Amino acid sequence: MRKEIPSLAESDFFVRWGNRSVGELFGTISKDMPADQPGSLTPRKSVDILAYILSANGFPPGSTELPADVAQLKTISIGTK
């Protein structure tokens, strides 16, 4: 049985991820992606996907690269629009 893949853009993204941490999203990406080989991404590739998802949802780039460290990422709130 295949898992349903939730939308990661626009209002669907904020309904699911608003008021959660960037670290939680990173953990989900790390554990569930890619669909055909869940958990096979390196931490760096997971954080690159995370940065793309945040950018696609209108978040501005930061002054430093996102760390591939879940503890640090948990300190960053996604918030709502």
PDB file of N, CA, C and O in Angstrom:
ATOM      1  N   MET A   1       0.839  -1.169   0.000  1.00  0.00           N
ATOM      2  CA  MET A   1       0.000   0.000   0.000  1.00  0.00           C
ATOM      3  C   MET A   1       0.888   1.239   0.000  1.00  0.00           C
ATOM      4  O   MET A   1       1.803   1.353   0.816  1.00  0.00           O
ATOM      5  N   ARG A   2       0.622   2.149  -0.901  1.00  0.00           N
ATOM      6  CA  ARG A   2       1.428   3.347  -1.058  1.00  0.00           C
ATOM      7  C   ARG A   2       0.903   4.478  -0.184  1.00  0.00           C
ATOM      8  O   ARG A   2      -0.305   4.701  -0.104  1.00  0.00           O
ATOM      9  N   LYS A   3       1.800   5.179   0.459  1.00  0.00           N
ATOM     10  CA  LYS A   3       1.477   6.300   1.324  1.00  0.00           C
ATOM     11  C   LYS A   3       1.046   7.501   0.483  1.00  0.00           C
ATOM     12  O   LYS A   3       1.637   7.768  -0.563  1.00  0.00           O
ATOM     13  N   GLU A   4       0.016   8.229   0.935  1.00  0.00           N
ATOM     14  CA  GLU A   4      -0.397   9.438   0.231  1.00  0.00           C
ATOM     15  C   GLU A   4       0.652  10.521   0.461  1.00  0.00           C
ATOM     16  O   GLU A   4       1.118  10.721   1.583  1.00  0.00           O
ATOM     17  N   ILE A   5       1.011  11.206  -0.602  1.00  0.00           N
ATOM     18  CA  ILE A   5       2.025  12.252  -0.517  1.00  0.00           C
ATOM     19  C   ILE A   5       1.321  13.598  -0.411  1.00  0.00           C
ATOM     20  O   ILE A   5       0.636  14.017  -1.344  1.00  0.00           O
ATOM     21  N   PRO A   6       1.489  14.285   0.735  1.00  0.00           N
ATOM     22  CA  PRO A   6       0.808  15.567   0.910  1.00  0.00           C
ATOM     23  C   PRO A   6       1.454  16.680   0.088  1.00  0.00           C
ATOM     24  O   PRO A   6       2.639  16.623  -0.240  1.00  0.00           O
ATOM     25  N   SER A   7       0.660  17.682  -0.234  1.00  0.00           N
ATOM     26  CA  SER A   7       1.162  18.836  -0.971  1.00  0.00           C
ATOM     27  C   SER A   7       2.165  19.601  -0.106  1.00  0.00           C
ATOM     28  O   SER A   7       1.984  19.743   1.103  1.00  0.00           O
ATOM     29  N   LEU A   8       3.208  20.082  -0.741  1.00  0.00           N
ATOM     30  CA  LEU A   8       4.228  20.857  -0.031  1.00  0.00           C
ATOM     31  C   LEU A   8       4.281  22.295  -0.528  1.00  0.00           C
ATOM     32  O   LEU A   8       5.318  22.951  -0.437  1.00  0.00           O
ATOM     33  N   ALA A   9       3.153  22.786  -1.056  1.00  0.00           N
ATOM     34  CA  ALA A   9       3.142  24.147  -1.592  1.00  0.00           C
ATOM     35  C   ALA A   9       1.867  24.882  -1.204  1.00  0.00           C
ATOM     36  O   ALA A   9       0.800  24.297  -1.017  1.00  0.00           O
ATOM     37  N   GLU A  10       2.035  26.205  -1.093  1.00  0.00           N
ATOM     38  CA  GLU A  10       0.923  27.134  -0.886  1.00  0.00           C
ATOM     39  C   GLU A  10       0.121  26.821   0.371  1.00  0.00           C
ATOM     40  O   GLU A  10       0.695  26.433   1.388  1.00  0.00           O
ATOM     41  N   SER A  11      -1.196  26.985   0.313  1.00  0.00           N
ATOM     42  CA  SER A  11      -2.021  26.882   1.515  1.00  0.00           C
ATOM     43  C   SER A  11      -1.972  25.482   2.133  1.00  0.00           C
ATOM     44  O   SER A  11      -2.002  25.355   3.357  1.00  0.00           O
ATOM     45  N   ASP A  12      -1.897  24.429   1.313  1.00  0.00           N
ATOM     46  CA  ASP A  12      -1.796  23.066   1.850  1.00  0.00           C
ATOM     47  C   ASP A  12      -0.555  22.915   2.726  1.00  0.00           C
ATOM     48  O   ASP A  12      -0.590  22.247   3.760  1.00  0.00           O
ATOM     49  N   PHE A  13       0.522  23.532   2.308  1.00  0.00           N
ATOM     50  CA  PHE A  13       1.759  23.478   3.085  1.00  0.00           C
ATOM     51  C   PHE A  13       1.555  24.105   4.463  1.00  0.00           C
ATOM     52  O   PHE A  13       1.949  23.531   5.478  1.00  0.00           O
ATOM     53  N   PHE A  14       0.936  25.285   4.490  1.00  0.00           N
ATOM     54  CA  PHE A  14       0.760  25.988   5.761  1.00  0.00           C
ATOM     55  C   PHE A  14      -0.274  25.325   6.665  1.00  0.00           C
ATOM     56  O   PHE A  14      -0.167  25.410   7.889  1.00  0.00           O
ATOM     57  N   VAL A  15      -1.275  24.666   6.077  1.00  0.00           N
ATOM     58  CA  VAL A  15      -2.238  23.920   6.886  1.00  0.00           C
ATOM     59  C   VAL A  15      -1.519  22.787   7.610  1.00  0.00           C
ATOM     60  O   VAL A  15      -1.746  22.556   8.798  1.00  0.00           O
ATOM     61  N   ARG A  16      -0.664  22.092   6.898  1.00  0.00           N
ATOM     62  CA  ARG A  16       0.029  20.942   7.487  1.00  0.00           C
ATOM     63  C   ARG A  16       1.230  21.336   8.356  1.00  0.00           C
ATOM     64  O   ARG A  16       1.454  20.735   9.407  1.00  0.00           O
ATOM     65  N   TRP A  17       2.001  22.340   7.924  1.00  0.00           N
ATOM     66  CA  TRP A  17       3.276  22.633   8.580  1.00  0.00           C
ATOM     67  C   TRP A  17       3.308  23.929   9.380  1.00  0.00           C
ATOM     68  O   TRP A  17       4.258  24.159  10.129  1.00  0.00           O
ATOM     69  N   GLY A  18       2.298  24.780   9.242  1.00  0.00           N
ATOM     70  CA  GLY A  18       2.272  26.022  10.004  1.00  0.00           C
ATOM     71  C   GLY A  18       2.382  25.738  11.497  1.00  0.00           C
ATOM     72  O   GLY A  18       1.775  24.795  12.005  1.00  0.00           O
ATOM     73  N   ASN A  19       3.147  26.546  12.181  1.00  0.00           N
ATOM     74  CA  ASN A  19       3.370  26.418  13.625  1.00  0.00           C
ATOM     75  C   ASN A  19       4.103  25.145  14.026  1.00  0.00           C
ATOM     76  O   ASN A  19       4.028  24.720  15.179  1.00  0.00           O
ATOM     77  N   ARG A  20       4.804  24.542  13.088  1.00  0.00           N
ATOM     78  CA  ARG A  20       5.693  23.419  13.384  1.00  0.00           C
ATOM     79  C   ARG A  20       7.115  23.879  13.081  1.00  0.00           C
ATOM     80  O   ARG A  20       7.320  24.983  12.578  1.00  0.00           O
ATOM     81  N   SER A  21       8.076  23.046  13.383  1.00  0.00           N
ATOM     82  CA  SER A  21       9.462  23.464  13.175  1.00  0.00           C
ATOM     83  C   SER A  21      10.015  22.985  11.843  1.00  0.00           C
ATOM     84  O   SER A  21       9.548  22.004  11.264  1.00  0.00           O
ATOM     85  N   VAL A  22      11.017  23.705  11.382  1.00  0.00           N
ATOM     86  CA  VAL A  22      11.744  23.312  10.182  1.00  0.00           C
ATOM     87  C   VAL A  22      12.394  21.943  10.416  1.00  0.00           C
ATOM     88  O   VAL A  22      12.533  21.153   9.483  1.00  0.00           O
ATOM     89  N   GLY A  23      12.787  21.670  11.652  1.00  0.00           N
ATOM     90  CA  GLY A  23      13.380  20.373  11.989  1.00  0.00           C
ATOM     91  C   GLY A  23      12.420  19.219  11.798  1.00  0.00           C
ATOM     92  O   GLY A  23      12.826  18.132  11.389  1.00  0.00           O
ATOM     93  N   GLU A  24      11.139  19.448  12.095  1.00  0.00           N
ATOM     94  CA  GLU A  24      10.140  18.396  11.876  1.00  0.00           C
ATOM     95  C   GLU A  24      10.008  18.079  10.391  1.00  0.00           C
ATOM     96  O   GLU A  24       9.933  16.913  10.003  1.00  0.00           O
ATOM     97  N   LEU A  25       9.980  19.120   9.564  1.00  0.00           N
ATOM     98  CA  LEU A  25       9.895  18.919   8.123  1.00  0.00           C
ATOM     99  C   LEU A  25      11.150  18.211   7.608  1.00  0.00           C
ATOM    100  O   LEU A  25      11.059  17.307   6.778  1.00  0.00           O
ATOM    101  N   PHE A  26      12.304  18.617   8.096  1.00  0.00           N
ATOM    102  CA  PHE A  26      13.566  17.956   7.734  1.00  0.00           C
ATOM    103  C   PHE A  26      13.504  16.467   8.082  1.00  0.00           C
ATOM    104  O   PHE A  26      13.916  15.623   7.287  1.00  0.00           O
ATOM    105  N   GLY A  27      12.991  16.150   9.263  1.00  0.00           N
ATOM    106  CA  GLY A  27      12.883  14.755   9.679  1.00  0.00           C
ATOM    107  C   GLY A  27      11.981  13.946   8.762  1.00  0.00           C
ATOM    108  O   GLY A  27      12.281  12.798   8.434  1.00  0.00           O
ATOM    109  N   THR A  28      10.873  14.552   8.353  1.00  0.00           N
ATOM    110  CA  THR A  28       9.954  13.872   7.442  1.00  0.00           C
ATOM    111  C   THR A  28      10.600  13.648   6.077  1.00  0.00           C
ATOM    112  O   THR A  28      10.479  12.572   5.492  1.00  0.00           O
ATOM    113  N   ILE A  29      11.278  14.665   5.582  1.00  0.00           N
ATOM    114  CA  ILE A  29      11.982  14.530   4.296  1.00  0.00           C
ATOM    115  C   ILE A  29      13.020  13.418   4.390  1.00  0.00           C
ATOM    116  O   ILE A  29      13.106  12.566   3.505  1.00  0.00           O
ATOM    117  N   SER A  30      13.804  13.427   5.458  1.00  0.00           N
ATOM    118  CA  SER A  30      14.867  12.434   5.641  1.00  0.00           C
ATOM    119  C   SER A  30      14.326  11.013   5.718  1.00  0.00           C
ATOM    120  O   SER A  30      14.931  10.079   5.193  1.00  0.00           O
ATOM    121  N   LYS A  31      13.182  10.860   6.379  1.00  0.00           N
ATOM    122  CA  LYS A  31      12.605   9.541   6.611  1.00  0.00           C
ATOM    123  C   LYS A  31      11.799   9.021   5.420  1.00  0.00           C
ATOM    124  O   LYS A  31      11.836   7.828   5.120  1.00  0.00           O
ATOM    125  N   ASP A  32      11.068   9.916   4.738  1.00  0.00           N
ATOM    126  CA  ASP A  32      10.084   9.471   3.742  1.00  0.00           C
ATOM    127  C   ASP A  32      10.466   9.690   2.282  1.00  0.00           C
ATOM    128  O   ASP A  32       9.746   9.232   1.394  1.00  0.00           O
ATOM    129  N   MET A  33      11.560  10.366   2.008  1.00  0.00           N
ATOM    130  CA  MET A  33      11.916  10.660   0.620  1.00  0.00           C
ATOM    131  C   MET A  33      13.188   9.910   0.227  1.00  0.00           C
ATOM    132  O   MET A  33      14.034   9.621   1.073  1.00  0.00           O
ATOM    133  N   PRO A  34      13.314   9.606  -1.040  1.00  0.00           N
ATOM    134  CA  PRO A  34      12.309   9.680  -2.098  1.00  0.00           C
ATOM    135  C   PRO A  34      11.288   8.563  -1.944  1.00  0.00           C
ATOM    136  O   PRO A  34      11.523   7.596  -1.219  1.00  0.00           O
ATOM    137  N   ALA A  35      10.165   8.694  -2.617  1.00  0.00           N
ATOM    138  CA  ALA A  35       9.063   7.740  -2.469  1.00  0.00           C
ATOM    139  C   ALA A  35       9.484   6.311  -2.815  1.00  0.00           C
ATOM    140  O   ALA A  35       8.990   5.359  -2.209  1.00  0.00           O
ATOM    141  N   ASP A  36      10.384   6.152  -3.776  1.00  0.00           N
ATOM    142  CA  ASP A  36      10.789   4.807  -4.187  1.00  0.00           C
ATOM    143  C   ASP A  36      11.924   4.214  -3.350  1.00  0.00           C
ATOM    144  O   ASP A  36      12.209   3.021  -3.455  1.00  0.00           O
ATOM    145  N   GLN A  37      12.575   5.037  -2.521  1.00  0.00           N
ATOM    146  CA  GLN A  37      13.637   4.559  -1.623  1.00  0.00           C
ATOM    147  C   GLN A  37      13.657   5.416  -0.360  1.00  0.00           C
ATOM    148  O   GLN A  37      14.625   6.137  -0.122  1.00  0.00           O
ATOM    149  N   PRO A  38      12.598   5.347   0.455  1.00  0.00           N
ATOM    150  CA  PRO A  38      12.526   6.198   1.639  1.00  0.00           C
ATOM    151  C   PRO A  38      13.762   6.060   2.531  1.00  0.00           C
ATOM    152  O   PRO A  38      14.270   4.961   2.755  1.00  0.00           O
ATOM    153  N   GLY A  39      14.228   7.200   3.030  1.00  0.00           N
ATOM    154  CA  GLY A  39      15.358   7.205   3.947  1.00  0.00           C
ATOM    155  C   GLY A  39      16.722   7.122   3.308  1.00  0.00           C
ATOM    156  O   GLY A  39      17.724   6.996   4.013  1.00  0.00           O
ATOM    157  N   SER A  40      16.789   7.191   1.990  1.00  0.00           N
ATOM    158  CA  SER A  40      18.077   7.009   1.314  1.00  0.00           C
ATOM    159  C   SER A  40      18.826   8.318   1.045  1.00  0.00           C
ATOM    160  O   SER A  40      19.957   8.292   0.558  1.00  0.00           O
ATOM    161  N   LEU A  41      18.210   9.455   1.355  1.00  0.00           N
ATOM    162  CA  LEU A  41      18.887  10.737   1.107  1.00  0.00           C
ATOM    163  C   LEU A  41      19.941  11.018   2.170  1.00  0.00           C
ATOM    164  O   LEU A  41      19.779  10.634   3.328  1.00  0.00           O
ATOM    165  N   THR A  42      21.004  11.678   1.781  1.00  0.00           N
ATOM    166  CA  THR A  42      21.985  12.148   2.756  1.00  0.00           C
ATOM    167  C   THR A  42      21.384  13.336   3.499  1.00  0.00           C
ATOM    168  O   THR A  42      20.457  13.966   2.991  1.00  0.00           O
ATOM    169  N   PRO A  43      21.886  13.656   4.686  1.00  0.00           N
ATOM    170  CA  PRO A  43      21.391  14.846   5.381  1.00  0.00           C
ATOM    171  C   PRO A  43      21.518  16.112   4.530  1.00  0.00           C
ATOM    172  O   PRO A  43      20.628  16.962   4.563  1.00  0.00           O
ATOM    173  N   ARG A  44      22.599  16.253   3.775  1.00  0.00           N
ATOM    174  CA  ARG A  44      22.796  17.445   2.944  1.00  0.00           C
ATOM    175  C   ARG A  44      21.730  17.523   1.849  1.00  0.00           C
ATOM    176  O   ARG A  44      21.195  18.600   1.586  1.00  0.00           O
ATOM    177  N   LYS A  45      21.416  16.386   1.206  1.00  0.00           N
ATOM    178  CA  LYS A  45      20.381  16.390   0.169  1.00  0.00           C
ATOM    179  C   LYS A  45      19.017  16.691   0.779  1.00  0.00           C
ATOM    180  O   LYS A  45      18.203  17.387   0.172  1.00  0.00           O
ATOM    181  N   SER A  46      18.766  16.169   1.975  1.00  0.00           N
ATOM    182  CA  SER A  46      17.498  16.454   2.656  1.00  0.00           C
ATOM    183  C   SER A  46      17.358  17.937   2.956  1.00  0.00           C
ATOM    184  O   SER A  46      16.281  18.506   2.778  1.00  0.00           O
ATOM    185  N   VAL A  47      18.430  18.568   3.407  1.00  0.00           N
ATOM    186  CA  VAL A  47      18.354  19.996   3.729  1.00  0.00           C
ATOM    187  C   VAL A  47      18.264  20.833   2.453  1.00  0.00           C
ATOM    188  O   VAL A  47      17.667  21.909   2.465  1.00  0.00           O
ATOM    189  N   ASP A  48      18.844  20.360   1.364  1.00  0.00           N
ATOM    190  CA  ASP A  48      18.692  21.061   0.081  1.00  0.00           C
ATOM    191  C   ASP A  48      17.233  21.035  -0.380  1.00  0.00           C
ATOM    192  O   ASP A  48      16.720  22.041  -0.870  1.00  0.00           O
ATOM    193  N   ILE A  49      16.568  19.897  -0.226  1.00  0.00           N
ATOM    194  CA  ILE A  49      15.150  19.791  -0.560  1.00  0.00           C
ATOM    195  C   ILE A  49      14.330  20.684   0.360  1.00  0.00           C
ATOM    196  O   ILE A  49      13.400  21.357  -0.083  1.00  0.00           O
ATOM    197  N   LEU A  50      14.676  20.686   1.636  1.00  0.00           N
ATOM    198  CA  LEU A  50      14.012  21.554   2.611  1.00  0.00           C
ATOM    199  C   LEU A  50      14.119  23.019   2.193  1.00  0.00           C
ATOM    200  O   LEU A  50      13.124  23.743   2.218  1.00  0.00           O
ATOM    201  N   ALA A  51      15.300  23.455   1.815  1.00  0.00           N
ATOM    202  CA  ALA A  51      15.508  24.845   1.388  1.00  0.00           C
ATOM    203  C   ALA A  51      14.665  25.159   0.154  1.00  0.00           C
ATOM    204  O   ALA A  51      14.102  26.248   0.049  1.00  0.00           O
ATOM    205  N   TYR A  52      14.575  24.219  -0.771  1.00  0.00           N
ATOM    206  CA  TYR A  52      13.761  24.418  -1.971  1.00  0.00           C
ATOM    207  C   TYR A  52      12.284  24.563  -1.604  1.00  0.00           C
ATOM    208  O   TYR A  52      11.602  25.445  -2.127  1.00  0.00           O
ATOM    209  N   ILE A  53      11.789  23.713  -0.718  1.00  0.00           N
ATOM    210  CA  ILE A  53      10.383  23.775  -0.307  1.00  0.00           C
ATOM    211  C   ILE A  53      10.084  25.109   0.373  1.00  0.00           C
ATOM    212  O   ILE A  53       9.051  25.725   0.111  1.00  0.00           O
ATOM    213  N   LEU A  54      10.985  25.552   1.239  1.00  0.00           N
ATOM    214  CA  LEU A  54      10.780  26.843   1.913  1.00  0.00           C
ATOM    215  C   LEU A  54      10.782  27.984   0.897  1.00  0.00           C
ATOM    216  O   LEU A  54       9.947  28.885   0.974  1.00  0.00           O
ATOM    217  N   SER A  55      11.703  27.949  -0.039  1.00  0.00           N
ATOM    218  CA  SER A  55      11.766  28.975  -1.083  1.00  0.00           C
ATOM    219  C   SER A  55      10.501  28.981  -1.940  1.00  0.00           C
ATOM    220  O   SER A  55       9.962  30.042  -2.253  1.00  0.00           O
ATOM    221  N   ALA A  56      10.036  27.801  -2.313  1.00  0.00           N
ATOM    222  CA  ALA A  56       8.830  27.686  -3.142  1.00  0.00           C
ATOM    223  C   ALA A  56       7.590  28.215  -2.429  1.00  0.00           C
ATOM    224  O   ALA A  56       6.597  28.557  -3.070  1.00  0.00           O
ATOM    225  N   ASN A  57       7.652  28.282  -1.101  1.00  0.00           N
ATOM    226  CA  ASN A  57       6.534  28.783  -0.316  1.00  0.00           C
ATOM    227  C   ASN A  57       6.723  30.226   0.125  1.00  0.00           C
ATOM    228  O   ASN A  57       6.024  30.710   1.016  1.00  0.00           O
ATOM    229  N   GLY A  58       7.670  30.906  -0.505  1.00  0.00           N
ATOM    230  CA  GLY A  58       7.828  32.335  -0.291  1.00  0.00           C
ATOM    231  C   GLY A  58       8.718  32.764   0.853  1.00  0.00           C
ATOM    232  O   GLY A  58       8.758  33.950   1.182  1.00  0.00           O
ATOM    233  N   PHE A  59       9.435  31.836   1.472  1.00  0.00           N
ATOM    234  CA  PHE A  59      10.349  32.219   2.535  1.00  0.00           C
ATOM    235  C   PHE A  59      11.612  32.813   1.925  1.00  0.00           C
ATOM    236  O   PHE A  59      12.149  32.262   0.965  1.00  0.00           O
ATOM    237  N   PRO A  60      12.088  33.918   2.465  1.00  0.00           N
ATOM    238  CA  PRO A  60      13.301  34.526   1.909  1.00  0.00           C
ATOM    239  C   PRO A  60      14.536  33.708   2.290  1.00  0.00           C
ATOM    240  O   PRO A  60      14.541  33.017   3.309  1.00  0.00           O
ATOM    241  N   PRO A  61      15.571  33.793   1.474  1.00  0.00           N
ATOM    242  CA  PRO A  61      16.806  33.087   1.828  1.00  0.00           C
ATOM    243  C   PRO A  61      17.426  33.712   3.079  1.00  0.00           C
ATOM    244  O   PRO A  61      17.299  34.913   3.318  1.00  0.00           O
ATOM    245  N   GLY A  62      18.082  32.893   3.852  1.00  0.00           N
ATOM    246  CA  GLY A  62      18.772  33.387   5.039  1.00  0.00           C
ATOM    247  C   GLY A  62      20.162  33.888   4.691  1.00  0.00           C
ATOM    248  O   GLY A  62      20.604  33.797   3.546  1.00  0.00           O
ATOM    249  N   SER A  63      20.833  34.410   5.684  1.00  0.00           N
ATOM    250  CA  SER A  63      22.185  34.923   5.461  1.00  0.00           C
ATOM    251  C   SER A  63      23.227  33.806   5.511  1.00  0.00           C
ATOM    252  O   SER A  63      24.371  34.000   5.100  1.00  0.00           O
ATOM    253  N   THR A  64      22.827  32.631   6.017  1.00  0.00           N
ATOM    254  CA  THR A  64      23.718  31.472   6.041  1.00  0.00           C
ATOM    255  C   THR A  64      22.965  30.251   5.513  1.00  0.00           C
ATOM    256  O   THR A  64      21.734  30.234   5.482  1.00  0.00           O
ATOM    257  N   GLU A  65      23.703  29.253   5.108  1.00  0.00           N
ATOM    258  CA  GLU A  65      23.126  28.012   4.613  1.00  0.00           C
ATOM    259  C   GLU A  65      22.445  27.271   5.765  1.00  0.00           C
ATOM    260  O   GLU A  65      22.937  27.287   6.893  1.00  0.00           O
ATOM    261  N   LEU A  66      21.312  26.622   5.479  1.00  0.00           N
ATOM    262  CA  LEU A  66      20.654  25.820   6.509  1.00  0.00           C
ATOM    263  C   LEU A  66      21.576  24.685   6.936  1.00  0.00           C
ATOM    264  O   LEU A  66      22.198  24.042   6.091  1.00  0.00           O
ATOM    265  N   PRO A  67      21.669  24.433   8.240  1.00  0.00           N
ATOM    266  CA  PRO A  67      22.499  23.315   8.691  1.00  0.00           C
ATOM    267  C   PRO A  67      21.776  21.993   8.480  1.00  0.00           C
ATOM    268  O   PRO A  67      20.547  21.943   8.540  1.00  0.00           O
ATOM    269  N   ALA A  68      22.510  20.942   8.237  1.00  0.00           N
ATOM    270  CA  ALA A  68      21.928  19.607   8.099  1.00  0.00           C
ATOM    271  C   ALA A  68      21.901  18.934   9.467  1.00  0.00           C
ATOM    272  O   ALA A  68      22.296  17.777   9.613  1.00  0.00           O
ATOM    273  N   ASP A  69      21.428  19.674  10.464  1.00  0.00           N
ATOM    274  CA  ASP A  69      21.407  19.212  11.851  1.00  0.00           C
ATOM    275  C   ASP A  69      20.000  19.400  12.403  1.00  0.00           C
ATOM    276  O   ASP A  69      19.542  20.531  12.568  1.00  0.00           O
ATOM    277  N   VAL A  70      19.313  18.297  12.689  1.00  0.00           N
ATOM    278  CA  VAL A  70      17.916  18.364  13.106  1.00  0.00           C
ATOM    279  C   VAL A  70      17.744  19.170  14.402  1.00  0.00           C
ATOM    280  O   VAL A  70      16.744  19.872  14.547  1.00  0.00           O
ATOM    281  N   ALA A  71      18.677  19.090  15.333  1.00  0.00           N
ATOM    282  CA  ALA A  71      18.551  19.842  16.582  1.00  0.00           C
ATOM    283  C   ALA A  71      18.532  21.346  16.320  1.00  0.00           C
ATOM    284  O   ALA A  71      17.729  22.067  16.911  1.00  0.00           O
ATOM    285  N   GLN A  72      19.399  21.816  15.451  1.00  0.00           N
ATOM    286  CA  GLN A  72      19.415  23.236  15.108  1.00  0.00           C
ATOM    287  C   GLN A  72      18.162  23.631  14.338  1.00  0.00           C
ATOM    288  O   GLN A  72      17.598  24.699  14.575  1.00  0.00           O
ATOM    289  N   LEU A  73      17.727  22.783  13.426  1.00  0.00           N
ATOM    290  CA  LEU A  73      16.558  23.079  12.612  1.00  0.00           C
ATOM    291  C   LEU A  73      15.275  23.106  13.449  1.00  0.00           C
ATOM    292  O   LEU A  73      14.325  23.805  13.096  1.00  0.00           O
ATOM    293  N   LYS A  74      15.240  22.353  14.551  1.00  0.00           N
ATOM    294  CA  LYS A  74      14.055  22.371  15.413  1.00  0.00           C
ATOM    295  C   LYS A  74      13.863  23.713  16.108  1.00  0.00           C
ATOM    296  O   LYS A  74      12.780  23.993  16.622  1.00  0.00           O
ATOM    297  N   THR A  75      14.890  24.538  16.130  1.00  0.00           N
ATOM    298  CA  THR A  75      14.765  25.857  16.758  1.00  0.00           C
ATOM    299  C   THR A  75      14.147  26.893  15.826  1.00  0.00           C
ATOM    300  O   THR A  75      13.885  28.024  16.237  1.00  0.00           O
ATOM    301  N   ILE A  76      13.911  26.508  14.567  1.00  0.00           N
ATOM    302  CA  ILE A  76      13.347  27.429  13.575  1.00  0.00           C
ATOM    303  C   ILE A  76      11.881  27.066  13.341  1.00  0.00           C
ATOM    304  O   ILE A  76      11.564  25.950  12.929  1.00  0.00           O
ATOM    305  N   SER A  77      10.998  28.020  13.608  1.00  0.00           N
ATOM    306  CA  SER A  77       9.566  27.804  13.408  1.00  0.00           C
ATOM    307  C   SER A  77       9.162  28.141  11.982  1.00  0.00           C
ATOM    308  O   SER A  77       9.639  29.123  11.414  1.00  0.00           O
ATOM    309  N   ILE A  78       8.295  27.341  11.409  1.00  0.00           N
ATOM    310  CA  ILE A  78       7.785  27.638  10.065  1.00  0.00           C
ATOM    311  C   ILE A  78       6.777  28.771  10.145  1.00  0.00           C
ATOM    312  O   ILE A  78       6.797  29.666   9.300  1.00  0.00           O
ATOM    313  N   GLY A  79       5.901  28.756  11.132  1.00  0.00           N
ATOM    314  CA  GLY A  79       4.911  29.818  11.266  1.00  0.00           C
ATOM    315  C   GLY A  79       3.814  29.712  10.215  1.00  0.00           C
ATOM    316  O   GLY A  79       3.674  28.690   9.543  1.00  0.00           O
ATOM    317  N   THR A  80       3.056  30.764  10.088  1.00  0.00           N
ATOM    318  CA  THR A  80       1.959  30.796   9.128  1.00  0.00           C
ATOM    319  C   THR A  80       2.051  32.074   8.315  1.00  0.00           C
ATOM    320  O   THR A  80       2.750  33.015   8.690  1.00  0.00           O
ATOM    321  N   LYS A  81       1.343  32.095   7.208  1.00  0.00           N
ATOM    322  CA  LYS A  81       1.308  33.296   6.375  1.00  0.00           C
ATOM    323  C   LYS A  81       0.053  34.073   6.663  1.00  0.00           C
ATOM    324  O   LYS A  81      -0.173  35.124   6.064  1.00  0.00           O
TER     325      LYS A  81
END
